[in-house]
Amino acid sequence: MTEYETEFSEFPKEWEVKKLKDIITYKKGVKPKQLYIKRIDDNYVPYLTAEYLRGQSEPRYVDMNEKRLLVAEPEDILMIWDGSAAGDLFTGFRGAVASTFVRIKCNRNIINCKYLYYYLLERVDILKKRTKGTGIPHINKDTFENLQIPLPPLEEQKKIVEILDTVDSIIIDTTNLIEKLKLLKEKTLNLLITGKIWHKEFEDTEIGKIPKNWEIKRLKDVIIKAKSGGTPRRNVPEYWNGNIPFAKAQDITKSGKYLYNTEEFITEKGLENSNAWIVPKDSLLLTIYGSLGFVAINKIPVATNQAIIGIIPNKNIIDTEFLYYWYLYFKPYWSKFIKKGTQPNLTLEIVLNSSIPIPPLEEQKKIVEILSTIDNKIETETKYLDYMKKLKEKLLAALTTGKIRVNSIAIGDLR
């Protein structure tokens, strides 16, 4: 299979290995004399900064007639040379290269530039770990120039690029779909939770206009129990690492709609010697300190710390998932009620006295069904996105070292 080995890995015997400096030219960007907010004509190109390339800022433009500019074409590779993000890579852009970047041009007789881009993505940690400079770090020139590059035949490079481009395209499409679904959910939630889809007659209430056949109730009137938790003393080992899931605010903020697991566990002794209590499965968990207003439905019995209120709804009056969606909608409005202190927080009293719209139970279930359908689709696409990102990492490592050959992958199977 292999005939030789580089300092990083083994490669197929028919591949060459060359140093980066032998297959590219590179040059540092230049700070322009003047930047323009608007593009005046075709002679003006975007100024390629890290913020612009990441989509974090609006473009500013440079006049191509200005001397000394370094212009990148879409096939070129751009790499941040200076700063905390040194080593980050971009491609597919045309514009004037910022002074913190280098533009990399490839010898197309030897290497496909997109193949090199993907290979550098796989090896970028080497460059990041060996940056120089005690103040502002920068790429180590010797490490960069002497980086060893495996070179399959050009035709195989092209096929590797095609495979990785396909995966990238799926990742981009799936990301865009998730964003559209989230927007759809937000708009649908706003319409359903205020009754604006099926109703025509409304009345004014303390929480705004609601349908005439809905009621307004306080949380305390539609639940069986609501109580915050507590934390067992951490300096007592017997209280920790038991079999009782122990939820903290960060478990809720990371969980999405349902909480299936927690980072920490406590023992029966920890439960008995603290204010923690067991919140039954399929209750509601609401954060009241720091990251306040986050909500989740626990799919396992859990104890919680004092930053979380466990809420057991009276299901004869209110559907648990409807209450979840109400508090999801209401999250931005908690700021009107927070107690000012060392950190923003709610109190149990505030939460218990919060007002909630109560549609008939059948309508609550219809609202939940529609929103759950969108949530389920978002969850499915998010899992698929995570899978494709992990697949890309594996393919990057395997294809650019020859551990997987292109003939063993059918592009159609990736979609």
C-alpha positions in Angstrom: 0.0 0.0 0.0 2.7 2.5 1.0 6.2 3.1 0.0 7.2 6.0 2.3 6.0 8.0 5.2 6.2 11.8 5.9 6.4 13.3 9.4 2.6 13.3 9.6 1.3 10.1 7.9 1.7 7.4 5.3 0.6 7.9 1.7 0.0 5.6 -1.3 3.2 4.8 -3.2 2.0 6.4 -6.4 1.6 9.8 -4.6 4.3 12.4 -4.4 5.1 14.5 -1.4 6.4 18.0 -1.8 7.0 21.0 0.4 4.5 23.7 0.3 7.0 26.3 -0.9 7.7 24.2 -4.0 4.1 24.3 -5.3 2.8 27.7 -4.3 3.6 31.4 -4.3 2.2 33.6 -1.5 2.2 37.3 -0.7 1.0 39.4 2.2 -2.0 41.8 1.8 -1.8 45.6 1.8 -3.8 48.1 3.7 -5.5 50.4 1.2 -5.3 54.2 1.4 -9.0 54.7 1.3 -12.1 52.6 1.9 -15.6 53.3 0.5 -19.0 52.3 2.0 -20.6 51.9 -1.5 -19.4 50.3 -4.6 -19.2 53.1 -7.2 -18.5 51.0 -10.3 -16.9 47.7 -11.4 -13.4 49.0 -10.5 -14.4 48.8 -6.9 -13.9 45.4 -5.1 -14.6 44.3 -1.5 -11.9 44.7 1.1 -11.3 41.1 2.3 -11.1 41.3 6.1 -11.8 38.4 8.4 -15.1 40.0 9.6 -16.3 40.3 6.0 -15.2 36.8 5.0 -17.1 35.4 8.0 -20.2 37.3 7.1 -19.9 39.4 10.3 -19.7 42.8 8.7 -21.0 44.7 5.7 -18.5 45.0 2.8 -16.3 48.0 2.4 -14.8 48.7 -1.1 -11.4 49.5 -2.5 -10.6 51.3 -5.8 -8.7 48.8 -8.0 -6.8 51.7 -9.5 -5.1 52.3 -6.2 -1.4 51.2 -6.5 0.1 48.4 -4.5 -3.2 46.6 -3.8 -3.1 42.8 -3.7 -6.1 41.3 -5.4 -7.4 37.8 -4.8 -9.4 35.7 -7.3 -12.0 33.1 -6.2 -9.6 30.2 -6.9 -7.0 31.7 -4.5 -6.6 30.7 -0.9 -6.6 33.4 1.8 -5.0 32.7 5.1 -4.9 34.9 8.2 -1.2 35.4 8.9 -1.3 37.7 12.0 -3.4 37.8 15.1 -5.2 35.4 17.4 -7.0 33.7 14.4 -3.7 33.1 12.5 -4.1 30.0 10.3 -7.8 30.4 9.5 -8.5 29.7 5.8 -10.9 31.0 3.2 -11.4 30.6 -0.5 -13.9 31.6 -3.2 -13.6 35.3 -2.8 -12.5 38.1 -5.1 -11.3 41.4 -3.7 -8.4 43.3 -2.1 -6.5 41.3 0.5 -6.3 42.8 4.0 -2.8 43.3 5.5 -3.4 40.5 8.1 -3.8 37.9 5.3 -1.6 36.2 2.8 -2.9 35.3 -0.7 -1.8 31.8 -1.8 -1.6 31.0 -5.5 -1.0 27.4 -6.6 1.1 25.9 -9.4 -1.8 24.4 -11.3 0.5 22.0 -13.2 1.1 20.2 -9.8 -1.8 20.9 -7.5 -5.5 21.7 -7.6 -5.8 24.8 -5.4 -9.1 23.6 -3.9 -7.4 20.3 -3.0 -4.7 22.3 -1.2 -7.3 24.3 0.6 -8.9 21.2 1.9 -5.6 19.7 2.9 -4.6 22.8 4.8 -7.9 22.7 6.6 -6.9 19.2 7.8 -3.4 20.4 8.8 -4.1 23.9 10.1 -3.6 22.9 13.7 0.1 22.4 13.0 0.4 26.0 11.8 -1.7 27.3 14.7 0.4 25.5 17.3 3.7 26.8 15.9 2.8 30.5 15.6 5.5 32.9 16.6 5.5 36.3 18.5 5.0 37.2 22.1 2.6 40.0 21.4 0.6 39.5 18.2 1.1 35.9 17.1 1.9 35.2 13.4 2.4 32.1 11.2 5.8 30.6 11.5 7.3 31.1 8.0 9.6 28.1 8.1 6.8 25.8 9.3 4.5 27.1 6.6 6.9 26.8 3.7 8.2 23.4 4.7 4.8 21.8 5.4 4.7 18.5 3.5 1.9 18.1 1.0 0.8 14.7 -0.3 0.1 14.9 -4.1 -2.2 12.4 -5.7 -2.4 12.6 -9.5 -4.3 15.7 -10.6 -7.3 13.7 -11.7 -7.6 12.1 -8.2 -7.1 15.6 -6.6 -10.0 16.8 -8.7 -12.2 13.9 -7.6 -11.3 14.5 -3.9 -12.4 18.1 -4.3 -15.6 17.0 -6.0 -16.5 14.8 -3.0 -15.6 17.3 -0.4 -17.4 20.1 -2.3 -20.5 17.9 -2.3 -20.3 17.4 1.4 -19.8 21.2 1.9 -22.8 21.9 -0.3 -25.0 19.6 1.8 -23.8 21.3 5.0 -24.6 24.7 3.6 -28.0 23.7 2.3 -28.9 21.9 5.5 -27.7 25.0 7.6 -29.9 27.3 5.4 -32.9 24.9 5.8 -32.5 24.9 9.6 -32.4 28.7 9.6 -35.6 28.8 7.5 -37.3 26.3 9.7 -36.4 28.3 12.8 -37.8 31.4 11.2 -41.0 29.5 10.3 -41.3 28.3 13.9 -40.9 31.8 15.3 -43.5 33.2 13.1 -45.9 30.3 13.6 -45.4 30.4 17.3 -46.2 34.1 17.4 -49.4 33.5 15.5 -50.6 30.4 17.3 -49.8 31.4 20.9 -51.7 34.7 20.5 -54.7 33.0 18.7 -54.3 35.0 15.4 -54.7 32.0 13.1 -58.1 30.6 13.9 -59.9 33.4 15.6 -61.5 36.7 14.6 -62.9 38.1 17.8 -60.4 39.3 20.4 -60.4 41.1 23.7 -57.8 43.3 25.5 -56.0 41.7 28.5 -53.0 42.3 30.6 -50.9 40.3 28.1 -52.4 41.8 25.0 -55.2 40.8 22.7 -56.4 37.2 23.0 -59.4 35.3 21.5 -62.6 35.9 23.4 -63.1 32.2 24.2 -59.6 32.0 25.9 -59.0 32.6 29.6 -56.2 34.3 31.5 -54.9 32.5 34.5 -51.9 32.8 36.9 -49.4 30.0 36.7 -50.1 29.2 40.3 -53.7 28.4 39.3 -52.8 25.9 36.6 -50.2 23.8 38.3 -49.8 21.1 40.9 -46.4 22.3 42.2 -43.6 24.8 41.4 -40.4 25.0 43.4 -36.8 25.9 42.9 -34.1 23.4 43.7 -30.9 23.6 45.7 -27.2 22.4 45.5 -25.8 19.9 47.9 -22.5 21.0 49.5 -19.7 20.3 47.1 -17.1 19.7 49.8 -19.0 16.5 50.9 -18.1 13.7 48.5 -21.0 11.4 49.7 -23.4 13.9 48.2 -22.1 13.7 44.6 -21.7 11.2 41.7 -24.8 9.2 42.6 -27.6 8.1 40.3 -29.9 11.1 40.5 -29.6 13.5 37.5 -28.8 17.0 38.7 -29.8 19.8 36.3 -28.1 23.2 36.2 -28.9 26.2 34.0 -26.4 25.2 31.4 -28.1 21.8 31.0 -31.3 23.7 30.1 -29.7 26.2 27.7 -28.0 23.4 25.8 -30.9 20.9 25.8 -33.4 22.3 23.3 -37.1 21.4 23.9 -36.4 18.2 25.9 -33.9 17.4 28.6 -32.6 13.9 28.4 -29.5 14.0 30.5 -27.4 16.1 32.8 -23.7 16.7 33.4 -23.8 16.0 37.1 -25.5 13.5 39.4 -26.1 13.5 43.2 -26.8 10.9 45.7 -29.8 10.2 48.0 -27.8 11.8 50.8 -27.1 14.9 48.7 -30.9 15.1 47.9 -31.8 14.8 51.6 -29.3 17.4 52.8 -30.2 20.2 50.3 -33.2 22.0 49.0 -33.1 19.9 45.8 -36.2 17.8 45.1 -37.1 15.3 42.4 -39.0 17.0 39.5 -41.1 14.2 37.9 -40.6 13.3 34.3 -42.5 15.4 31.8 -42.5 18.5 34.0 -41.2 22.0 33.0 -37.9 23.4 34.0 -37.5 27.2 33.9 -34.2 29.1 34.6 -34.4 32.1 36.9 -30.8 33.2 37.4 -28.2 34.5 34.9 -29.4 32.9 31.7 -33.0 33.4 32.7 -36.1 32.4 30.9 -34.8 29.3 29.3 -37.2 26.4 29.4 -37.2 22.7 28.8 -39.4 19.6 29.4 -37.5 17.0 31.4 -37.9 13.5 29.9 -36.3 12.0 33.0 -36.9 12.6 36.7 -34.3 15.2 37.8 -33.2 17.2 40.8 -32.2 20.9 40.1 -30.1 23.6 41.6 -31.5 26.9 42.9 -31.3 28.5 39.4 -34.2 26.4 38.1 -37.8 26.2 39.0 -39.4 22.8 38.5 -43.1 23.1 37.4 -45.6 20.3 37.5 -48.6 21.4 35.4 -52.2 20.4 36.1 -52.8 18.6 32.8 -56.6 18.9 33.3 -56.2 22.6 32.7 -53.0 23.1 30.7 -50.9 20.9 28.4 -47.3 20.7 29.4 -46.0 21.4 25.9 -48.4 24.3 25.4 -47.0 25.8 28.6 -43.5 25.2 27.2 -44.3 27.0 24.0 -45.9 29.9 25.9 -42.8 30.4 28.0 -40.7 30.1 24.9 -42.7 32.9 23.4 -42.7 34.9 26.6 -38.9 34.6 27.2 -38.0 38.2 25.9 -40.6 39.7 28.2 -39.2 38.4 31.5 -36.8 41.4 31.5 -39.8 43.6 32.7 -40.0 41.5 35.9 -36.4 40.8 36.8 -35.0 41.7 40.2 -31.9 43.8 39.9 -28.9 42.5 41.9 -25.5 41.0 41.4 -27.1 39.2 38.4 -30.5 39.5 36.8 -32.9 37.0 38.4 -36.6 36.1 38.7 -38.2 34.8 41.9 -40.6 32.0 42.5 -43.3 34.6 43.4 -42.9 36.4 40.1 -43.1 33.2 38.1 -46.1 31.9 40.1 -48.0 35.2 39.5 -47.1 35.4 35.8 -50.2 35.5 33.5 -50.8 32.7 30.9 -53.4 32.5 28.1 -55.5 29.3 28.4 -57.2 28.1 25.2 -59.5 25.1 25.4 -57.5 21.9 25.9 -58.3 20.7 22.4 -57.0 23.9 20.9 -53.9 23.7 23.1 -53.2 20.2 21.7 -53.6 21.4 18.1 -51.2 24.3 18.7 -48.7 21.8 20.2 -49.1 19.4 17.3 -48.3 22.1 14.7 -45.3 23.5 16.6 -44.0 20.0 17.4 -44.0 19.1 13.7 -41.7 22.0 13.0 -39.5 21.2 16.0 -39.2 17.6 15.0 -38.1 18.6 11.5 -35.5 21.0 13.0 -34.2 18.3 15.2 -33.9 15.8 12.3 -32.1 18.3 10.2 -29.8 19.3 13.0 -28.8 15.7 13.6 -28.2 15.3 9.9 -26.0 18.5 9.9 -24.0 17.2 12.8 -23.5 13.9 11.0 -22.4 15.6 7.8 -19.9 17.8 9.7 -18.4 14.7 11.3 -18.3 13.0 8.0 -16.5 15.9 6.5 -13.8 15.8 9.2 -13.3 12.0 8.6 -13.2 12.4 4.8 -10.8 15.3 5.0 -8.4 13.2 7.0 -8.9 10.0 5.0 -9.0 11.3 1.4 -6.0 13.6 1.7 -3.9 10.8 3.1 -5.1 8.1 0.8 -6.6 6.0 3.6 -9.8 6.1 1.6 -9.5 6.3 -2.2 -12.0 8.2 -4.4 -13.0 5.1 -6.3 -14.6 3.7 -3.1 -17.0 6.6 -2.7 -20.1 7.3 -4.8 -21.0 11.0 -4.7 -24.7 10.2 -5.1 -24.6 8.3 -1.8 -23.5 11.4 0.1 -26.8 13.2 -0.7 
